[in-house]
Amino acid sequence: MGLNPNDCFHPLVDYMQMRFCYIVVVVFLFTSCTERDSSASIPAQKKPNILLIVSEDNGPELGCYGNAEVTTPHLDDLARHGVLYRNAFVTYSVCSPSRSTIFTGLYPHQNGQMGLATHQYRMYEKFKTLPVYLKEAGYRTGCLGKIHVNPEEAIPWDFHPIKSSNFAKKDLPGYARYAREFMEENEDPFFLMVNFPDPHCPWQDQVEGMPEKPLAGTEIKNILPWVGVDNQRLRDLTAHYYNSINRMDEAVGMLLDSLRSSGKDENTLIIYLGDHGAQFSRGKCSNYESGLKIPIIMRWPGIIAEGQSNEALISTIDLLPTMVSAAGLAVPGNLPGTSLLVDVNKSEHPASYHEFIFADGAGSAAFYHYPRRSVRDKRFKLIHNLLFTRENPKYLAYAFQMYGTGTLPEELNDASDAVRAAYATWHQPTEFEFYDLENDPSEFNNLISDPKLRVEIERLKSALATWQINTADPLANPALLAKFTEEVDSVNIAYPNRDYGKNPDFRWHYPEYFKPYIDSLIAQNNGSK
């Protein structure tokens, strides 16, 4: 029996006691064809080149963000000559979904890339993507490193000599050599995306002499605060992670040297970011701040004032609008993000930025299936665990060292009561988690049962439900959540060795029932205009 989108949607509305008509809301964000002028504050000039630098698996553990144990002089210098965003977030703390937002300007549940490309998750269709937009604006487009979104042909490049993930971190100077070749090819404006493999696991303390002076675990004075457990083994792992960051910074320095040597640095918008947080317990693949919070730095000589530290809440959904507007194009009205170039030099929080930051999560692979959604404002954070009656499989993966970077269960014996409670919540969450980020930035104390915070909890629940309606989140629909979970469970049964991603005949079916649901809402709302 087929799903009726209207029938399936009503339980969500009843459950959250929404007091408005969802059609009107979805019309506003989903079907508007009005293009937004996000470049009004940018003076007319020659089209800028755009250099987008993405590093793997690192949060804001950089010198310019206050970490004294890493050595990141090139990124620190970039921040001194531009704007550093202190509250920047990804839409999903795993590579493929995170990158799908960069390419499409949509949340992963909107574009369909709800897990890793290597596990055959894919977009619903060939959405118009960032290099396509910029190609239409007269740009040459290039990429160094992986794409990691399906289908790859939806993200075409004029220049793509390095296609691998390169987790061995070999020949990092080659990225700078290829970049210079591309930059100097001709005088047309260029867009170049450079994907550095560090600090993705496996961590290497030194590769081909980089970094020049690796850290030893005995030199580490502090573990990452959100890990919550401190011992020499974890300090050794932290040193491996920091060495990867230091090597990445050296590679960024060589890339920026290539830009300067090309003579085009003064007319280039540079955007640097990490694609999500680090691969420690409660980090990557969680909806905690340690998985979602990232560094974002922008530099554009003559346009972005130097030495800014911006506290506004921003998201990677804002990156495509930012680059499209920098190229002189109007930002499509159906995108949920906003250009960061609007009021970029205002010290106060621009009204055009976000009151709330939202994030997806589904687990990255079939055997990690654990769908969740989160929302935060300047102070408070709410996480909704959609399958809270189950164990969180990602906790088990870290605890039993699938990656070799997790906190061992016996190491929690020496932790505080608050840290042990936080790990227990991560392992077997309540349906909702609620945190006061001002007083508990590491999210150790789940306050969901605190009666004094009931108003704030309900406010964020309402904001999350509104966002799910606005963006036609299929997992907000109980019937579709059940159908998706049934499909995932059947894959896990059929492939006990977890090798379905290597089967050329394997194909996920969720795009076939999610996309019609979204399309039906769009059609209804178009008819209601």
N, C-alpha and C positions, 0 to 999 in steps of 0.2 A: 504494500500500500504506500503511495507516495506521500511525501511530507507537504502539508499545507503551511506555507510560511506564516500566514496570519494566525492559524491555530497554535503553531509552535511558539510564537513570539509572546502570546498573552501571558503564559505562566511567569515569564520573567518580569513583566510589567506588574502583575499582581504581587509577585514575591517582594519586589522592591518598593511597592506602593508608589509608583511614579504618578505625579499629578499633572502630567502634560501629555499632549498627543505626540506619540513618537514619530508620526509621519512628518509633522511640521519640523521637528528637530533634524531628522535625517535629510529632509529636503535641503535644509540650510547648509549642511556640511558635505552631503554626498552628491547632490545633483546640480549644485550651482555651477554654471558655466562662465560666471563672471570672472574675468582675469583680474588679479590683484596687482596694483602698482606698488611693488615693494622696493623700488629703486628711487623713490622721489628725493631722498636725501643724498643721492650720489650724483656728483656733477658730471655732465656730459663730457666724455673724453674717449680716447682710443680704447677699444675693447681690451680689458686686462687679460693676461694669461692667468690660468688657474692651476695651481699645484696642490693636489690633495694627497696628503701623507697619512697613511693608516698603519699603525703598528698593532700587532696581535696581542691579545690577552693581557693588557695592562691597564690598571686603573691609574689614578693620579699620583703614582709613586714616583714623582720627579722632583728635582731640586727646586724648580720654580713653584711647586705646590707645597714646599716646606719639608720635603724629605731630605735629611742631611746625610744619609748614608749612601745614596746613589750619586753618580757623577754624570750630570746631563748638561754640560755647558752650552751645547748648540740649541737645545730646546729652551733652556733658560734665556739665552740671548734672543731667541725668536719671541718669547713672551715679553721681554723688555722693550721690544720694538713693535708691539701690537697689543692685542687684548687677550687676557687669560680668563677663561670662564671657570668659576669655582663650583658651579652647580650644574654640570653638564651630564647628560644621561643617554644611554642607548635604549632602544625599544625592546630589547631581548638580549639576554646575556650569553648568547652563543653566536658563533661566527656567521653562518649563512643567513639566519633571520636578521641579524643586525645589519649585515651588508645589503640585504634586500631593501631595507629602509633607505640607506644611502642612495641606492640606485633608482628607487621608485618614488621616494617621498611619502610612502604609505607604511602603516603598521603591518607587521608580518601577517596578521590575520586578515588584513585587507588584500594583500597581494598573493597570499597563499604559501609563502616560503616559511612554513611553520616548524621546520627542523633542518638538519644538516643536508646539504646537497649530496654529500657522499652517502647518505641514507635515502636518497631518491625523493626527498621532499622537493616540491616544485611550486612555482607560481601558477596561479589559475590560468593565466594567459600571458602573452608577450606584451606586458605593459610598456608604455613609453618610458624609457629609462634615461638616466642622466647623460650618457654620451650621445644619445639620439637628440635630445634637446639642444645640446651644445653644438653638435654637427649642423643642425638647422640654423644656428646663429653664426655659422662661418668658422667654427673651430676645427682644428686638427685634434683628434682624440687619441690618447695613448694610455697604456696600462703596463705596469711592471709588477708581476706577481699574480696571484690567483684571483679568480672572480668568485667562485664558490657559491653561485646561485644558479638554479635551473629555471628555464633553459638558458644556457650560456649565449645562444645566438640572439637572445633578446637584448644583450648588452654588447654591441659590436664596437670594435676599435679599429682605427687606422694603423695602429702600431702596437704590437703586443709580443715582444721578443722573449720575455720571461713569463711563462705560464704556470710554473709549478709553485707549490706552497714553499718549497725550500726550507723545510724544518731542520735540515742539517746546517743551515746558515752559511752555506758555501758562497764564496766570491761576492760578498756584499758590496765591494767596490764596483762590481759590474753594474749594479743598479744606477750608480752615478754616471758611469760611462754611457750606458744606453740613454739615460735621461738627457745628457748633454747632446748626444747625437740627434735626439728628437727635438730638443729645444732649438737647435741651430739649423734645422732642416730648411726653413724658410721664414718669412716675416709674418705669415698668418698667425693669428692668436692660437695658442694651444691650451688644451686641457690634458693634464697628465696626472694619473692616479698611481701612486707608488705604494705598494703593499709590502711592508717589511715583515719578515717572519718572526723576529723576536718581539716579545718574550714568550712565544708559544713553546710548550713542551715538545720534545725533550730539551731541558735547559742544558746549555753547555757553558762552562766557565770561561772558555776561550776557544775561538775558532780562527785559525790563520792570523794569530797575533791580536785578535780583537776580543775583548777590550785589552788595552795595553797592560793594565795592572788589575788583574782579577781580585775580587774580595774573597777572603776566607771567612768561614762561618764564625770563627773566633773574633772577628772584627765587628760582627753585628751586635749592636747594643739593644735593639728593640725588634720584636716580631711584629708582624702586621697586627694592628690592634683588634681587628674583628675576628682574627683566628682565635684569640683568647687564651691560648696555651703557649707557654714559653719553656723551651728546652733546647739542648744543643742540636738535636736532629732537625728541629724546625728552624733554628737559626742557620743551619747549613743550607736548608732548602731556600730560605730567604736570601742567602748570599748568592745561590745559583740564579734565582729570579732577578736580583739586582744586577748581576753580571750581564744578564741578557738585556736588561734595560740600558746599561752602560754601552753595550755593543750596538744596540739600536741607535742610541744617540750619536755614536761615531758615524754610523751609516747615514744618518740624517745630515750630519755635518758635511760629509762628502757630497751628498745630493745638493745641499745649498751652495756649496762651492761650484758645482756644475751650473747652477742657476746664475750665480754671479759671473762666472766665466762667459756665459752666453750673452751677457750685457742686457738681460731682460728682467732682472730682479726688481727694478724700480716700477715696473708696470705689471707685477704679478701678485695676485691674491694667493696667499699661502694659508691653507687650513691643515692643521695637524690634529689627529685624534687617535685614541685607542679604541679598538672595536668592542671591548667589554672588559670586565675585571679579570683579576688573576686567578690561576687555577690552584687555589687553596680551598680548604673546607669553608663553606658558607660564601664562596666567591662565585666564580664562573658557573653558569647554569642555575643560579638562584635569583630570586627577586629582592635580595638584600642589597643595600647600598654598595657593598663590596663587589657585587656582580654587575650592577647597572651604572655606577658612577664612573665617569671617565674624564681624562683631560681633553679639553678642546682649546686650541690656541689659534688665533687668526692674525695675520699681518698683511697690510696692504698700504704701502707707502703713499702718503698724501691723502689717503681716504680714512684710514683707521688711525686714530691718535695713539701715540706710543705710551707704553707703561700702564695700561689700564688693567684693573682687576675687577671683573664684573661678577656680581653676586646673583644675577637673575637666573631663574630656572629655565634651562634650555634643553633641547632634545635633538637627537640625530634626525628627527623628522624635519628639522629646520635647515638641514644642510642642502638638500636639493633646491628649495626655494632661495636660499642664499646664493648659490652658484648660478642659478638661472637668472636671478635679478642682476647679479654682477655682470653677466653677459649681455645685459640690456633687454632681456625678454620679460614679458609679464608673467607672473607666477600663476599657473592654473588654479582656478577657484575651488577645485574639488580636493585640494591637498590639505591635510590637517595641520601642517607646519607653517611657519612664518619666516621671512627672511631676517637673518640676524643683522643685516646691514641697515635696517630701519632703526634710526636713533642710536646707531652703534657707538657714538661718542658721548652719549648722555650718561652722566654718572648715576642718575636715578634709574630705578627699575622701569624700563619702557612698558607702557600699557599694552603694546603689541605683542609682548612676550607672554609667558604662560603662568597662570595661577596654579595649575596642577600639572604634574608630570605623570604619564601613564606608561605601563610596560606590559608586554605579553610574556608568555612563557608556556612551553608545552613539554620540555624535556630533551629536546635535540634529536632523539632517536627513539625507536619503538620501545626498546628495553628500558628507557629512562622516562617513559610517558608519565607526566605529572603536571597537568595543566593548571595554570595559575594566572592571576592578573594582579596588578598593583597600581596604587596611586599615592602620590605624596604632594604636599604643599611645602611651604617654607619651613614648617616645623614638624608636621605629623606624617605618618606613613601607614597605609593599610594594604595588607596582602590578602587576597582571596584565594584559598586553596580549593580548587574545584573537586578534587578527589581526596578530600581530607580523611576519609575512612581507610585509605590505603597507606602503607609505608611509603616514604619518599625514597625512590630507588637511587637518587643521586647521593643522598647521604650514605647509603650502603657502598656506592662506588668509591667515594672518598675514604670512608672508614676502613675498607678492606683493600685499599691501595691499588685500585685499578690504574691510577695515574702515578702512584708513588709520591704524591704531594699532599695527601690528606692528613688530618689529625687522627692518630690511632685511638680506639676506644679506651685503652688503658692509660693513655696520656691525659684523659679527662679526670683521672683520679686526683691529680694535683691541681686541678682548676678550681676556680671559685664556684660557689653554688649558682651564681647568675650565669656563668659560662656553661656549666653542665645543663642548666635548664634551657639555655638557648640551643644547645645541640640536640636536646630531647625534642624541642619544638621543631627544629629542622627535620629531625628523623620522623616524627609523627605529629604533624601540625594540627592545630585547631583549624576550623573552617576559615576563620579570619584571624589575622595577626595585626596588632596595632602597636606602633612605636612612637615615642616622643624623641625625635632626632636631636632636638636641642639638648636634652639631658642624657640621652642614650644613643650617641651616634653609631655605635657598633651593633645596635639592635639586639641587646641581650635580654631585655625585659619586656615580654609580651604583655601589654596593658589592655587586651581586648575585654577583660572582665572588670575593669575598673569603672565603677558607677559614676565617678566624678568626670569621666571623659566621654560619657554617653553621647553628648551633643556633638563633640568632635568626631566620634566614631561614626555616627549616623550621617554627619555632613560628608565624610569621605566615602562612605558606602553609596550615598546618593550621587556624588560626583563620579564614582566608578561606574555605576549603573547607567548614568547619563552618557558617559563616554562610550560604553559598550553599545548603547542604542545608536548614538551618533555615527559610530563607525561600523555598524552592522556586524558586530562581533558574533560569528557563528557559535562560539562556545558559550555565549550567554543564553543560547537557545537550548533548553534541557534535552530535547529530542536529538538535536545535532551533536551535543556533547556525548550523549549515550551512544550514538551511532559511530562517532569518531573513536571513542574508547573501545567499542566492540571491534572495530577494524584493527586498531593497534593490538588488542589482545590476541586476535586471530593471527596476526603476523608473528607475534612472539611465540605462539604455539607452533606455527608452521616452520619457523626458523629458530629452533632452540640454540643453534650455534651463532645466532645474530649475524648471519652472513647474507641477509636478503639484499643488502646494498650492492653486492657483487653479482647478483642474478640479473642478467640482461633482460629477462622477461618480467621482472618484478615491476609493479606499478601501483602507486597509491591511488585510492579511489576518492579520497576526501575532496579533491577539487571538483569532482563531478556532482557532489551534493551540497558543498558549501557555496560554490559560485552561483548556482540557480537561486539559492536563498537570498544572496546579496542582490542579484539582478532583479528579483521579484520586488524587493523593497524599493529599488530605484525606479522600476516601472510604475509601481503604485504612486510613488511620490511625484513622478513626472505627470501622471494623470491628475494629480490633485492640484496642480498649479492653476 
